[in-house]
Amino acid sequence: MGAGKTSVGRRLAKHLDRRFVDTDAVIAAAHGPVPALFATVGEEAFREIERAVVQRELTTGGVVALGGGAVLDAATRAALVDCTVVLLTVSEDAVAERIAAGGRPLLTDGIASWRRIAAERAPIYAGLADVTVDTSRRPMTTIAAELAAQLQEVAP
């Protein structure tokens, strides 16, 4: 959470001339704001909705930004096996600024919640990642351009 998935993803898609999809935005368009949906149906039901959206969007050949918890679902992880997965990391200092506005249902205790969740998910993220990029202190535009160049070298 707060690593810049949407910001980098949107710019990366432009560089690669591909469609960009943020699965949280798709879910919000169909079901209303993610925090409200999460609060109404609970995490388990939310993850079921998320799984269906992720699996559908991964078939489009575009750049897909997943919600940070999407990979908690085994079926979602399995769907990512044949995809190039980019892990965006961010330092605690940098993310504190980004999450200050709120609106993230799992960050009930702010940076303390982020720290706990990041530690719990780190092994899953690392196991799925083909490429890892830190977004802490460099412009998202620069990160996306460098990432696009790197990805085009691997799979033009």
C-alpha positions in Angstrom: 0.0 0.0 0.0 1.2 3.4 -0.9 4.1 2.2 -3.2 2.7 3.9 -6.3 1.1 1.0 -8.2 -1.5 3.2 -9.9 0.9 6.1 -10.6 3.7 3.9 -12.0 1.3 1.5 -13.7 -0.5 4.3 -15.6 2.8 5.8 -16.8 4.3 2.3 -17.6 1.2 1.5 -19.8 1.7 4.6 -21.8 5.4 3.8 -22.4 4.5 0.3 -23.5 1.5 1.4 -25.5 -0.8 -0.9 -23.5 -4.1 -0.5 -21.7 -3.9 0.3 -17.9 -6.3 -1.2 -15.4 -6.3 -0.6 -11.6 -8.3 -3.5 -10.2 -9.4 -1.3 -7.2 -10.9 1.2 -9.7 -12.7 -1.6 -11.5 -14.2 -2.9 -8.2 -15.2 0.6 -7.2 -16.9 1.3 -10.5 -19.0 -1.9 -10.0 -19.6 -1.9 -6.3 -18.9 1.6 -4.9 -15.8 2.9 -3.0 -13.5 0.1 -1.9 -13.4 1.2 1.8 -17.2 1.2 2.0 -17.4 -2.2 0.2 -14.7 -3.6 2.5 -16.6 -2.4 5.6 -20.0 -3.7 4.3 -19.1 -7.1 3.1 -15.9 -7.9 5.0 -12.5 -8.9 3.8 -13.3 -12.4 2.7 -16.2 -11.4 0.4 -14.1 -8.5 -0.8 -11.2 -10.8 -1.8 -13.7 -13.0 -3.7 -14.8 -10.0 -5.8 -11.2 -8.9 -6.2 -10.1 -12.4 -7.3 -12.7 -12.4 -10.1 -11.7 -8.9 -11.3 -8.0 -9.7 -11.2 -8.3 -13.0 -13.1 -10.4 -11.3 -15.8 -8.1 -8.3 -16.2 -4.9 -10.4 -16.3 -6.2 -11.8 -19.6 -6.2 -8.4 -21.4 -2.5 -8.1 -22.0 -2.4 -4.7 -20.4 -0.6 -3.3 -17.3 -2.7 -4.3 -14.3 -2.3 -2.7 -10.9 -3.5 -5.1 -8.1 -4.6 -4.0 -4.7 -1.9 -4.7 -2.2 -3.8 -7.6 -0.6 -4.9 -9.3 -3.8 -2.0 -11.8 -3.6 -3.3 -13.1 -0.3 -5.7 -15.2 -2.4 -4.1 -18.5 -3.6 -6.1 -18.5 -6.9 -4.9 -14.9 -7.6 -1.3 -15.9 -6.9 -1.7 -18.9 -9.3 -3.1 -16.5 -12.0 0.1 -14.4 -11.7 2.5 -17.3 -12.5 2.4 -16.6 -16.3 2.6 -12.9 -15.9 5.6 -10.5 -15.5 5.1 -9.3 -11.9 6.7 -6.0 -10.9 7.0 -5.4 -7.1 7.1 -1.7 -6.1 8.6 -1.2 -2.7 8.6 2.0 -0.7 10.4 3.1 2.5 8.5 3.7 5.7 9.4 7.4 5.6 8.1 7.9 2.1 4.9 5.9 2.6 4.0 7.8 5.7 3.5 10.9 3.6 1.5 9.0 1.0 -0.9 7.3 3.4 -1.6 10.3 5.6 -4.8 11.2 3.7 -6.4 8.0 4.8 -9.0 6.0 2.8 -7.2 2.7 3.2 -9.5 0.3 5.1 -6.7 -1.9 6.5 -4.6 1.0 7.8 -6.6 1.6 11.0 -3.4 2.5 13.0 -1.7 4.4 10.2 2.0 3.7 9.8 1.9 1.0 12.4 -0.7 -1.0 10.4 1.3 -0.4 7.2 4.5 -1.7 8.9 2.7 -4.9 10.2 1.0 -5.6 6.9 4.2 -4.9 4.8 6.1 -7.4 7.0 3.4 -10.1 6.7 3.1 -9.8 2.9 6.8 -9.3 2.1 7.6 -13.0 1.5 4.6 -13.4 -0.8 5.5 -10.3 -2.8 9.1 -11.4 -3.1 8.1 -14.9 -4.2 5.9 -13.5 -7.0 8.2 -10.7 -8.2 10.1 -10.9 -11.5 11.3 -7.3 -11.1 11.6 -5.1 -8.0 11.7 -1.3 -8.0 11.9 1.1 -5.1 9.6 4.1 -5.5 10.6 5.9 -2.3 12.4 9.0 -3.5 12.5 9.1 -7.3 9.8 10.6 -9.7 7.2 8.1 -10.8 7.8 9.2 -14.4 11.4 8.3 -14.2 10.6 5.0 -12.6 8.1 4.1 -15.2 10.4 5.0 -18.1 13.3 2.9 -16.6 10.9 0.0 -15.9 9.5 0.1 -19.5 13.0 0.0 -20.9 13.9 -2.9 -18.7 10.7 -4.9 -19.5 11.1 -4.3 -23.3 14.6 -5.8 -23.1 13.2 -8.9 -21.3 10.1 -9.4 -23.5 9.8 -6.9 -26.4 
